[in-house]
Amino acid sequence: MSSRSVFNAESAAAKSGSGLERGPSRWLAQDAFAARAVIALGLVVFFFHLGSYGLWEPDEARYAEIGREMLALGNFIVPHLNYVPYIEKPPLLYWLTALCFKVFGLNELAARLVPAVSALGTVTATFFFVRRTFDRRRAMLAAAILTTAPIFAVMAQVLTTDMLLTALITAALYALFMHYLDGGWWCWIAYLAMAAATLTKGPVGMALPVASMAVFLWWEGELRGATRRFHALAGFLLMAAIVAPWFVAISLKEPGYVDFYFVGEYLKRALVPSYSHKEPFYYYVPVIIGGLLPWSVLVPFLTWRRMSPNPARRYCLAASATIIGLFSLASAKLIPYVLPAFPPLAVLIADGVASCAWPDEELSDGPGAPDSRILKEVGPLISLTGVGIIVVAILAPMFRSPYPIAVRPALYGIGAVAIAGGAAMTFAFLARKAGVGLTLLVLTLAGALLVGTYARLEAEPLRSYARLSREVARRAPDATLICYRRYVQSLPFYTRRRVILLGPETELTYGAHHSKDAARYFLKTDAQMLRLWSRPAPTVLVIDASDLARLKPKLGAFTVIGSEHTKRAVLNRDERLAGN
């Protein structure tokens, strides 16, 4: 009998034992309550303070501006940044962000809706996947682990492609496994998700789910015939029909696109160590451990050897190992890249924790049996972590970095939540109230994450130029804008205007070389900038304080109209002419 047949038989028995046959309405009501609880937790964690602080540099402001310019230019084929072509990523995130701006207006909440909704969708999909392949208890726990994983919760409130990609890859991974179990239409859902993932971040959206399923089928000894079983040829044609039109259209409009994107952004990033983000092979090990704290600390103590066989467990192991392995092999590495591995990892951890919390429900005879005693260590660990965070807050003035002192109040709050929550769950676990203890753990982590959002508000002046940009828009609404030596991503978004850049073109390089008016908007020397500055028309220069001090003798009379962290915005007028 195949593993699929065994799993389906065990699943039917589990449903019978859970009371489905005796009381289907009660069973469905319990599932509905569990789903609502999972969604409520995600809504609170992912949406709290979502629009309360300015767009952070550089990624959030960049992606928001691309979405805004799509609406301003009416060009939904070629993404633009600072009104020049920006073709480093496919357009799905920009399309969705532009849609949010169209519906909800140009603001931070609308800008961050896509990652927040994507995170909530990933958590919800994880709940239903685990409910189908394991049980309700593990489903709730897996969703809670994913929601409270620090890196996942943080990235749910950051406008980048990573969370949208994670949601789509997760949908594809789960749908492929459901097709493996049940057949039917699941594979077509997977192909649609992979096509959308490809329009989010390129071929990686197809590669990760396909490679994960291939590794699993090889492990199960069922790789032969997989092409026919998963309708791979028809699926590829469906994905091509969805993806190809945009890639063809942009290749026709931008003749250099194929070489820039497929050769530069993909082959060189993956294979050339010096191209970008060079990091060691083991780079993602501390990322995963830290990103899943405190759940990751439990992993070495969990016992899977005596648990009931389940191909879903093996599939999640294969998927997470494949994703981590492929990203580790690539030369280009950044922390959020590995996010698609977190949903299957959360499933595995939930499976192990549940088996230890309720060992009587597993095969508890013989060596390696699950043991609930390890959970007693969680509470003291959380409390000690809270003490450590408060110590960091106390010592904040001693750090060279400005961040500890900026977020000091939030650190005190996080520490207090951790100490109180850790003490409460310690008593619960000592009393062998595993369900209560785990609930307290989830609530403690959620509370710490909510308090942590205040740190973002407190750190805004260090990571965002939103306030400075708003002041420029308010006090110099018609001025020419110049960025000196560094392109400030927030400036065009908040002022709704194009910016002149003096200095390295960085991510604007392709656009600068393919723009007909590049000479007007990409300056090479201080002399060019000073000629603009000396005109009678109002001009604003956004510049580092150190560069401003150096150039001050050449600038003549000016007024500082905005200041944030190291940046100053100066207007080529004295205070009276500036209207002060």
C-alpha positions in Angstrom: 0.0 0.0 0.0 1.4 3.4 -0.9 2.1 6.1 1.7 -0.8 8.1 0.2 -3.3 5.2 0.8 -1.9 4.7 4.4 -2.2 8.4 5.1 -5.8 8.7 3.8 -6.8 5.6 5.8 -5.2 7.1 9.0 -6.9 10.5 8.2 -10.3 8.9 8.0 -9.7 7.0 11.3 -8.6 10.2 12.9 -11.7 12.0 11.8 -13.9 9.2 13.1 -12.1 9.3 16.4 -12.4 13.1 16.6 -16.2 12.8 16.5 -16.8 13.8 12.9 -19.1 10.8 12.2 -20.9 11.2 15.5 -21.3 15.0 15.4 -20.2 16.6 12.1 -21.8 20.0 13.0 -19.9 20.1 16.3 -16.6 19.2 14.5 -17.1 21.9 11.9 -18.0 24.5 14.6 -14.8 23.7 16.4 -12.8 24.1 13.2 -14.6 27.4 12.4 -13.7 28.7 15.9 -10.1 27.6 15.5 -9.9 29.3 12.1 -11.4 32.5 13.5 -8.9 32.5 16.4 -6.0 32.1 14.0 -7.1 34.8 11.7 -7.8 37.2 14.7 -4.3 36.6 16.0 -2.8 37.3 12.6 -4.9 40.5 12.1 -3.7 41.9 15.4 0.0 41.0 15.0 0.3 42.0 11.3 -1.9 45.1 11.2 -1.2 46.8 14.5 0.5 50.2 13.7 0.7 49.2 10.0 0.3 52.8 8.7 1.5 54.7 11.7 5.1 55.4 10.7 6.9 56.6 7.5 8.2 54.4 4.8 11.6 53.1 5.7 14.7 53.5 3.5 15.5 52.1 1.1 13.1 49.2 0.1 9.7 50.4 1.3 10.0 53.9 -0.1 11.3 52.5 -3.4 8.6 49.9 -3.9 5.9 52.4 -2.9 7.2 55.0 -5.3 7.2 52.5 -8.2 3.5 51.7 -7.5 2.7 55.4 -7.3 4.5 56.1 -10.6 2.5 53.3 -12.3 -0.6 55.3 -11.5 0.9 58.7 -12.3 2.3 57.5 -15.7 -0.4 55.1 -16.6 2.3 52.6 -17.6 1.7 49.1 -16.1 4.2 47.3 -18.4 7.5 49.0 -17.6 8.0 49.8 -13.9 9.5 53.2 -13.3 11.5 54.7 -10.3 12.1 58.4 -10.3 10.5 58.4 -13.7 13.1 56.2 -15.4 12.7 52.5 -16.2 13.4 50.2 -13.2 13.3 46.5 -14.3 15.0 44.6 -11.5 11.8 42.9 -10.5 8.6 41.6 -12.2 5.5 43.8 -11.7 3.0 41.9 -9.5 3.9 43.6 -6.3 3.8 47.0 -8.0 0.4 46.2 -9.6 -1.1 45.3 -6.3 0.5 48.3 -4.5 -0.8 50.6 -7.2 -4.3 49.0 -6.8 -4.1 49.7 -3.0 -3.2 53.3 -3.6 -6.0 53.7 -6.1 -8.5 52.3 -3.5 -7.2 53.6 -0.2 -5.1 56.6 -1.2 -1.3 57.4 -1.2 -0.4 56.6 2.4 1.7 54.1 4.4 -1.2 51.9 5.3 -2.1 51.3 1.6 1.6 50.8 0.8 1.9 48.0 3.4 -1.4 46.2 2.8 0.0 43.7 0.3 2.7 42.2 2.7 0.3 42.2 5.6 -2.5 40.5 3.7 0.0 38.1 2.2 1.3 37.1 5.7 -2.3 36.6 6.9 -3.0 34.4 3.8 0.1 32.3 4.5 -0.9 31.7 8.1 -4.5 30.9 7.1 -3.3 28.5 4.4 -1.0 26.8 6.9 -3.8 26.3 9.3 -6.0 24.6 6.7 -3.2 22.5 5.3 -2.2 21.2 8.8 -5.9 20.6 9.7 -6.2 18.4 6.6 -2.9 16.6 7.0 -2.6 16.4 10.8 -5.2 17.6 13.3 -6.9 20.8 14.7 -4.5 21.1 17.6 -1.4 21.1 15.4 -3.1 23.3 12.9 -3.6 26.1 15.5 -0.2 25.6 16.9 1.5 25.8 13.4 -0.4 29.0 12.6 0.5 30.5 15.9 4.2 29.6 15.6 4.3 31.2 12.1 2.5 34.3 13.3 4.7 34.9 16.3 8.0 34.0 14.5 9.9 37.4 14.9 11.2 37.6 11.3 7.8 36.6 9.8 5.9 39.1 11.9 8.4 41.9 11.1 8.4 41.3 7.4 4.6 41.2 7.4 4.8 45.0 8.0 7.6 45.7 5.5 6.8 46.5 1.8 9.1 44.2 -0.1 8.5 41.3 -2.6 9.4 38.7 0.0 6.1 38.2 1.9 4.0 38.1 -1.3 6.5 35.6 -2.8 6.3 33.5 0.4 2.5 33.5 0.3 2.4 32.3 -3.3 5.1 29.7 -2.9 3.4 28.4 0.3 0.1 28.1 -1.6 1.9 26.2 -4.4 3.7 23.9 -1.9 0.5 23.0 -0.1 -1.6 22.6 -3.3 1.1 20.2 -4.8 0.9 18.0 -1.7 -2.8 18.0 -1.7 -2.7 16.9 -5.3 -0.3 14.2 -4.3 -2.9 13.0 -1.8 -6.2 13.6 -3.5 -5.6 14.5 -7.2 -8.3 16.6 -8.7 -7.8 20.3 -9.3 -5.1 20.9 -6.7 -2.3 20.9 -9.2 -4.0 23.7 -11.2 -4.1 25.9 -8.1 -0.4 25.2 -7.6 0.3 26.2 -11.2 -1.6 29.5 -10.8 0.2 30.2 -7.6 3.6 29.5 -9.2 2.7 31.8 -12.2 1.9 34.6 -9.8 5.1 33.9 -7.8 7.1 34.2 -11.0 5.4 37.6 -11.7 6.5 38.6 -8.2 10.2 37.6 -8.2 11.0 35.6 -11.4 11.7 31.9 -12.0 12.4 31.2 -8.3 8.6 31.2 -7.9 8.4 28.1 -10.0 11.7 26.5 -9.0 11.2 26.2 -5.3 7.8 24.4 -5.3 8.8 22.1 -8.1 12.2 21.2 -6.6 10.5 20.6 -3.2 8.0 18.2 -4.6 10.6 16.5 -6.7 12.8 15.9 -3.7 9.8 14.5 -1.7 8.8 12.2 -4.5 12.3 10.9 -4.8 12.4 10.3 -1.1 9.1 8.4 -1.3 10.3 6.4 -4.3 7.5 7.8 -6.4 9.3 10.1 -8.8 8.6 7.9 -11.8 5.5 9.0 -13.5 5.3 12.4 -11.7 5.1 14.4 -14.9 1.9 12.6 -15.9 0.5 12.5 -12.4 0.9 16.3 -12.0 -0.1 17.2 -15.6 3.3 18.9 -15.8 3.2 19.7 -19.5 -0.3 21.3 -19.4 0.7 23.1 -16.2 3.8 24.5 -17.8 1.7 25.8 -20.7 -0.8 27.4 -18.3 2.0 29.1 -16.4 3.6 30.3 -19.7 0.2 31.7 -20.8 0.0 33.7 -17.7 3.6 34.8 -17.4 4.8 35.2 -20.9 2.7 38.2 -22.0 4.3 40.6 -19.6 7.9 39.3 -20.2 7.4 39.6 -24.0 5.8 43.0 -23.7 8.6 44.5 -21.5 11.3 42.8 -23.7 9.8 44.6 -26.7 9.6 47.9 -24.9 13.0 47.6 -23.2 15.5 45.9 -25.6 18.1 45.5 -22.8 15.7 43.8 -20.5 16.6 40.1 -21.2 20.3 40.7 -20.6 19.8 42.9 -17.6 17.3 40.7 -15.8 17.9 37.1 -16.8 21.7 37.3 -17.1 22.4 40.0 -14.5 19.6 39.7 -11.9 19.4 35.9 -12.0 22.5 34.1 -13.3 25.0 36.5 -11.9 23.3 36.9 -8.6 23.0 33.1 -8.2 26.4 32.1 -9.5 28.9 35.0 -9.3 30.1 35.5 -5.7 31.2 39.1 -6.2 28.0 40.3 -7.9 26.0 41.1 -4.8 25.2 40.2 -1.1 28.1 37.7 -0.9 27.7 35.7 2.3 29.0 32.3 3.6 27.1 29.0 2.9 25.9 28.8 6.5 24.5 32.3 6.4 20.8 31.2 6.9 21.5 29.0 10.0 21.5 31.9 12.5 18.8 33.6 10.4 16.4 30.7 10.9 17.3 30.1 14.5 16.9 33.8 15.4 13.9 34.2 13.1 12.0 31.4 14.9 12.8 32.3 18.5 11.9 31.0 21.0 10.4 28.1 19.1 13.7 27.2 17.5 15.2 26.6 20.9 12.9 23.7 21.5 13.8 21.9 18.4 16.9 19.9 19.7 14.7 18.6 22.6 11.7 17.5 20.5 11.2 13.8 19.7 9.8 12.7 16.4 11.1 9.1 16.2 8.1 7.5 17.9 5.4 9.6 16.3 2.7 8.2 13.9 4.0 8.0 10.3 2.8 10.9 8.2 4.0 11.8 4.7 3.0 15.4 5.3 5.8 15.5 7.9 8.3 14.2 5.4 7.0 16.6 2.8 7.5 19.7 5.1 11.0 18.4 5.9 11.8 18.0 2.2 10.4 21.4 1.3 12.1 23.3 4.1 15.5 21.6 3.5 15.2 22.1 -0.3 14.4 25.8 0.0 17.1 26.4 2.6 19.6 24.4 0.6 18.9 26.2 -2.7 19.2 29.6 -1.1 22.4 28.6 0.7 24.0 27.5 -2.6 23.2 30.8 -4.3 25.8 33.5 -4.0 23.3 36.3 -3.4 21.9 36.1 0.2 19.7 38.4 2.2 17.8 37.7 5.4 14.3 37.8 3.9 15.1 35.5 1.0 14.6 32.4 3.1 11.1 33.3 4.3 9.4 30.7 2.1 11.0 28.0 4.3 9.3 29.3 7.4 5.7 27.9 6.9 6.9 24.2 6.5 9.3 24.7 9.4 6.5 26.0 11.5 4.5 22.9 10.7 7.4 20.6 11.7 7.9 22.5 15.0 4.2 22.4 15.8 4.1 18.7 15.1 7.0 18.1 17.5 5.7 20.5 20.2 2.2 19.0 20.1 3.6 15.5 20.4 5.6 16.4 23.5 2.8 18.5 25.0 0.3 15.7 24.7 2.4 12.5 24.6 -0.5 10.2 25.4 -1.8 10.8 21.9 1.4 9.4 20.3 3.2 6.1 20.4 4.7 6.6 23.9 6.3 3.1 24.4 10.0 2.4 23.9 13.0 4.7 23.4 12.5 8.2 21.9 8.9 8.6 23.2 7.6 12.2 23.4 8.1 13.8 26.7 6.1 16.8 28.0 8.7 17.8 30.6 10.8 19.8 28.2 8.1 22.4 28.0 8.8 23.4 31.6 12.0 25.1 30.4 10.1 27.5 28.1 8.8 29.8 30.8 12.1 30.5 32.6 13.8 31.0 29.3 11.2 33.6 28.2 11.6 35.4 31.6 15.4 35.4 31.4 15.2 36.8 27.9 13.0 39.5 29.2 15.5 40.3 31.9 18.2 40.4 29.2 16.2 42.9 27.1 15.7 45.2 30.1 19.4 45.1 30.8 20.1 46.1 27.2 17.6 49.0 27.8 19.4 50.1 30.9 22.8 50.0 29.2 21.5 51.6 26.0 23.6 54.8 26.4 26.8 52.7 26.4 26.1 51.4 22.8 27.7 53.2 19.9 24.7 52.4 17.7 21.9 55.0 18.1 19.1 52.3 17.9 19.2 51.0 21.5 18.7 54.5 23.0 16.0 55.4 20.4 13.9 52.3 21.1 14.6 52.2 24.9 11.0 52.6 26.0 9.9 49.7 23.8 12.7 47.5 25.1 11.4 48.1 28.7 7.9 47.1 27.5 9.0 44.0 25.7 11.1 42.9 28.7 8.2 43.4 31.1 5.8 41.4 28.9 8.4 38.6 28.6 9.0 38.4 32.3 5.4 38.3 33.2 4.4 35.9 30.5 7.3 33.6 31.2 6.3 33.4 34.9 2.7 32.6 34.1 3.5 29.9 31.6 6.0 28.3 34.0 3.2 27.7 36.5 1.0 26.3 33.8 3.6 23.8 32.5 4.5 22.8 36.1 0.8 22.0 36.6 0.9 19.9 33.4 -1.6 22.3 31.7 0.1 22.1 28.3 -2.7 23.8 26.4 -2.8 26.7 28.9 1.0 27.0 28.8 1.2 27.1 25.0 -1.6 29.6 24.9 0.2 31.8 27.3 3.4 31.4 25.2 1.6 32.5 22.1 -0.1 35.5 23.8 3.2 36.5 25.4 5.0 36.5 22.1 2.2 38.3 20.4 2.2 40.9 23.2 6.0 41.4 22.8 5.6 41.9 19.0 2.8 44.4 19.5 5.0 46.4 22.0 7.8 46.0 19.5 5.9 48.0 16.9 6.4 51.0 19.1 10.1 50.6 18.5 9.4 51.2 14.8 7.7 54.4 15.7 10.6 55.4 17.9 13.2 54.4 15.3 11.5 56.2 12.4 13.9 59.2 12.3 16.8 56.7 12.0 15.3 54.7 9.2 13.0 56.9 7.3 13.1 60.4 5.6 9.3 60.7 5.6 9.2 63.7 7.9 11.9 65.5 6.0 10.1 64.8 2.7 6.8 66.0 4.0 8.4 69.2 5.1 9.9 69.7 1.7 6.5 69.1 0.1 4.8 71.6 2.5 7.3 74.4 2.4 8.6 74.2 -1.1 5.8 72.7 -3.2 7.1 74.0 -6.6 10.9 73.8 -6.0 13.4 71.8 -8.1 14.6 68.9 -5.9 18.2 67.7 -5.9 19.6 64.8 -3.9 23.3 65.1 -3.2 25.5 62.0 -3.3 22.6 59.7 -2.3 19.2 59.1 -3.8 16.6 59.5 -1.0 13.9 57.0 -1.9 11.2 58.8 0.2 11.5 62.2 -1.5 9.7 61.5 -4.8 6.9 59.5 -3.0 6.0 62.2 -0.5 6.6 65.2 -2.8 5.0 63.5 -5.8 7.8 64.9 -8.0 10.9 63.8 -9.8 14.3 64.2 -8.2 17.6 65.3 -9.7 20.5 63.1 -8.5 24.1 64.1 -8.1 26.2 61.1 -7.3 26.1 57.3 -7.7 23.2 56.1 -9.8 23.0 52.7 -7.9 19.7 51.1 -8.7 18.8 53.8 -11.1 21.8 52.9 -13.4 19.7 51.1 -16.0 17.1 53.8 -16.1 19.7 56.6 -16.3 21.4 54.9 -19.3 18.1 54.3 -21.1 16.4 57.7 -20.4 16.3 60.4 -23.1 16.5 63.2 -20.5 19.2 61.6 -18.3 21.5 64.6 -18.7 19.0 66.8 -16.9 18.3 64.5 -14.0 21.7 62.8 -13.4 24.4 65.3 -12.6 28.1 64.5 -12.5 29.8 67.4 -10.8 29.2 70.0 -8.0 29.5 72.7 -10.6 26.4 71.4 -12.4 24.5 71.4 -9.2 25.7 74.9 -8.2 24.5 76.3 -11.5 21.0 75.0 -10.8 21.2 76.2 -7.2 22.1 79.8 -8.3 19.1 80.2 -10.5 16.3 82.5 -9.3 13.8 79.5 -9.3 13.3 77.8 -5.9 15.6 74.8 -5.5 15.8 72.4 -2.6 19.0 70.4 -1.9 18.8 67.3 0.3 22.2 66.7 1.6 24.1 65.1 4.5 25.0 67.5 7.3 28.7 66.9 6.8 28.5 67.7 3.0 26.4 70.8 3.8 29.1 72.1 6.1 31.7 71.6 3.4 29.7 73.3 0.6 28.3 76.1 2.8 30.7 78.8 1.5 29.6 78.0 -2.1 25.8 77.9 -1.4 25.3 81.5 -0.2 22.1 82.3 1.6 19.8 79.4 2.3 17.1 78.2 4.7 17.0 74.8 6.4 13.4 73.6 5.8 13.8 70.0 7.0 16.0 67.9 9.1 16.1 64.2 9.9 18.9 62.2 11.3 22.0 63.0 9.1 20.0 64.7 6.3 19.2 68.3 5.8 16.8 69.9 3.2 17.9 73.4 2.4 16.1 76.0 0.2 18.1 78.5 -1.9 16.4 81.4 -0.2 16.7 83.3 3.1 14.0 82.9 5.7 12.0 85.9 4.6 11.9 84.8 1.0 11.0 81.3 2.1 7.9 82.7 3.7 9.0 82.3 7.4 
